[in-house]
Amino acid sequence: MKNNNTSKLWLIIGALILIILLILWLTEAISIGDTDVNAPDAIAYFSNIA
């Protein structure tokens, strides 16, 4: 039973690290304007298809 609890702990720690890295990456990308995401244009494009 101890091995199962240890595995869950490492899974939670790994997920938290990945979330923190994602937040840092997105913050840096937004601050320097290096994002390739253009959501309003994509929404307008897909809404005109139908």
Residue, then its C-alpha position, 0 to 999 in steps of 0.5 A: m500500500k505504501n508504494n501506491n501512495t508514493s506513486k500518487l505523490w510523485l504524480i501530483i508533484g510532477a503535475l504541479i511542476l508541469i502546470i508551473l512551467l506552463i504558466l511561466w512559459l505562457t507569461e513569457a510568451i505573452s510578455i514578449g508578444d510571441t504567441d501564434v494564437n489568434a483566437p478571434d480570427a479563428i472563431a470568425y473563420f469557423s462561424n462563417i463556414a456553416 
